[in-house]
Amino acid sequence: MASRHKIPIGPLVALTGAVLLIVSLFLDWYEALTGWTVFEIDDLVLVGLALWTVFSLAGGLGIVRARPNPTAGLIGALVALAIVVTQIINDPPAVAGGGGPPKDIGIWLALAGAGLMVAGAMLATTHISLAVEGRQRDVAAPGSTEPARAEREEPTAPLTRTEPPGEPSSGPERP
């Protein structure tokens, strides 16, 4: 007997993006300055938005009993994306220096994480899921004399020989 499970793709993608966004705050956003060091409040807002997106979609994963709210997740993800994009476009905060050091890996991972959050929330809004079907295998128990079901079944058509057994087949003719 086969059992069918649906794995919601949207909340998984959004969760991956939220984790990436939170991890990016611990990495350098501007040459030797992490996201936690550079921002006064934006870092806390980004963490809050990442958690809000995850919790609003957690019902789709079956983690909590609450129903998922993809609209709230999408709003949180879009605001997080807007904050990260404004940090890329604008000059770095004053703590980073006047002319501003170059952007580092953390800011780009934050952009990727926020983008994944938006994509996951959009997938959750459209209810796209991955269907997985589990099948039961018939395997004979060790030491059992009874063959497994696959070995007991007859082939669909009997095998027949087209040539007599004593005569070897003649291969392609050669000049």
SEDRENTOR-138276 format. One line per 8 residues: number of its first residue (from 1); their letters; for each residue x, y, z of C-alpha. Coordinates in Angstrom, 2 decimals, m for minus. Layout:
<pts>
NUM) a) X Y Z; ...
</pts>
This chain:
<pts>
1) masrhkip) 0.00 0.00 0.00; 1.41 3.37 m1.02; 1.17 6.47 1.12; 1.29 9.92 m0.40; 2.79 12.92 1.37; 2.83 16.53 0.23; 5.87 18.58 1.14; 5.19 22.32 0.84
9) igplvalt) 8.05 23.90 m1.08; 7.30 27.55 m0.24; 7.84 27.38 3.53; 11.04 25.36 3.03; 12.47 27.94 0.61; 11.43 30.80 2.91; 12.99 29.04 5.91; 16.25 28.60 3.99
17) gavllivs) 16.25 32.28 3.06; 15.48 33.38 6.63; 18.34 31.30 8.03; 20.67 32.71 5.35; 19.58 36.27 6.21; 20.20 35.76 9.93; 23.58 34.11 9.32; 24.60 36.96 6.99
25) lfldwyea) 24.32 39.42 9.90; 27.25 37.64 11.57; 29.41 38.00 8.44; 31.18 41.09 7.11; 28.85 43.48 5.28; 31.48 46.14 4.80; 35.20 45.41 4.98; 35.74 43.98 8.54
33) ltgwtvfe) 32.35 45.24 9.82; 29.55 42.72 10.43; 25.87 43.47 10.08; 25.53 43.50 13.87; 28.30 46.12 14.16; 27.16 48.41 11.37; 23.47 48.82 12.12; 21.71 50.30 15.12
41) iddlvlvg) 18.23 48.92 14.56; 18.16 47.45 11.04; 19.81 44.25 12.24; 17.08 43.63 14.80; 14.38 44.51 12.27; 15.86 42.04 9.75; 15.95 39.25 12.36; 12.38 40.07 13.37
49) lalwtvfs) 11.19 40.01 9.75; 12.97 36.72 9.08; 11.36 35.13 12.14; 7.97 36.64 11.28; 8.15 35.13 7.79; 9.11 31.72 9.17; 6.42 31.70 11.85; 3.72 32.90 9.46
57) lagglgiv) 4.53 29.98 7.15; 5.33 27.36 9.82; 1.79 25.97 9.71; 2.41 24.87 6.13; 5.26 22.66 7.32; 3.15 21.14 10.07; 5.41 22.50 12.80; 2.58 24.38 14.52
65) rarpnpta) m1.17 23.92 14.43; m1.87 27.44 13.25; m2.83 27.83 9.62; m0.12 29.35 7.45; m0.57 32.97 6.48; 1.32 33.39 3.21; 0.25 37.02 2.84; 1.86 38.01 6.15
73) gligalva) 4.96 36.04 5.20; 5.12 37.76 1.83; 4.79 41.21 3.41; 7.58 40.45 5.90; 9.83 39.07 3.17; 9.25 42.07 0.89; 10.08 44.52 3.70; 13.27 42.57 4.49
81) laivvtqi) 14.23 42.63 0.80; 13.57 46.38 0.64; 15.81 47.01 3.67; 18.67 44.96 2.21; 18.35 46.58 m1.24; 18.43 50.08 0.30; 21.63 49.14 2.15; 23.19 48.04 m1.13
89) indppava) 22.11 51.16 m3.04; 22.80 53.77 m0.33; 26.15 54.70 1.13; 27.21 52.58 4.09; 26.22 53.77 7.57; 28.41 56.40 9.25; 30.11 53.81 11.44; 31.64 52.29 8.30
97) ggggppkd) 33.47 55.52 7.42; 33.07 58.53 5.16; 33.66 57.22 1.64; 32.58 53.79 2.71; 34.53 50.59 2.46; 33.60 48.11 m0.26; 30.70 45.74 0.26; 31.60 42.28 1.52
105) igiwlala) 30.05 38.78 1.37; 27.51 39.33 4.16; 25.48 41.92 2.30; 25.24 39.70 m0.78; 24.18 36.70 1.29; 21.55 38.92 2.93; 20.26 39.84 m0.51; 20.11 36.17 m1.50
113) gaglmvag) 18.39 35.26 1.77; 15.79 38.00 1.45; 15.20 36.98 m2.17; 14.67 33.36 m1.11; 12.25 34.53 1.57; 10.21 36.40 m1.06; 10.30 33.42 m3.45; 9.27 31.02 m0.68
121) amlatthi) 6.40 33.25 0.43; 5.22 33.53 m3.18; 5.37 29.74 m3.57; 3.42 29.37 m0.33; 0.82 31.82 m1.62; 0.29 29.69 m4.72; 0.25 26.44 m2.65; 2.91 24.66 m4.70
129) slavegrq) 4.05 21.43 m3.06; 6.13 18.38 m3.83; 4.19 15.10 m3.79; 6.14 12.11 m2.50; 4.76 8.59 m2.67; 6.18 5.96 m0.37; 5.98 2.37 m1.55; 6.20 m0.74 0.54
137) rdvaapgs) 8.96 m3.13 m0.45; 8.38 m6.85 m0.34; 11.59 m8.36 0.87; 11.87 m11.88 2.18; 12.85 m12.10 5.80; 16.41 m13.32 6.41; 16.43 m17.09 6.78; 12.96 m17.39 5.25
145) teparaer) 12.40 m20.04 2.57; 9.49 m18.14 1.03; 10.61 m15.85 m1.81; 9.65 m12.18 m1.91; 6.57 m11.25 m3.91; 8.65 m9.85 m6.78; 10.37 m13.23 m7.16; 7.09 m15.17 m7.03
153) eeptaplt) 5.40 m13.29 m9.84; 5.59 m14.66 m13.35; 7.00 m12.50 m16.11; 4.41 m10.88 m18.32; 5.40 m12.87 m21.39; 7.37 m16.11 m21.65; 10.82 m15.83 m23.12; 11.28 m17.69 m26.40
161) rteppgep) 14.35 m18.37 m28.46; 14.29 m17.36 m32.06; 17.29 m19.47 m33.13; 18.02 m23.13 m32.57; 20.41 m23.67 m29.67; 23.03 m25.55 m31.73; 23.57 m22.91 m34.39; 25.50 m19.76 m33.53
169) ssgperp) 24.01 m16.59 m34.80; 25.52 m15.20 m37.92; 26.71 m11.67 m37.31; 26.77 m8.92 m39.84; 28.20 m9.88 m43.13; 31.63 m8.59 m43.92; 33.13 m8.03 m47.38
</pts>
